[in-house]
Amino acid sequence: MSIIPFIPIIAAIALVFGLLLMFNPEFVKRLNELGNRIITTDEGALAHRYITGAILVILSLTLIIVSWP
């Protein structure tokens, strides 16, 4: 089974988390507390949340554009 069909889904999830990290970091912290094994955030990412979020958004949009049929 190939991972190619899942790339847009993964990119969409990264896009959502990038936007959440930029605009609502408290929600990301609460998600981190609820699912500590699934979502990992460190203090460095939260300290530079705009840069980290922007990078996630840019990379996820790039993946969506590249993988669009």
C-alpha angles and dihedrals in degrees: 000000000000125000092214096096090053096054095088090049092050090046091051091052090049089049092053093048092046091054092044091050091053099042107023112023092159089065090052089051090052091049089050091054092049098046106023093166097049105043118038122192126168130200091252091059091047093046090055096033097145093053093042092046093047091051091050091049094048094047094046093049089049091052091048093050094045095046096044109116 
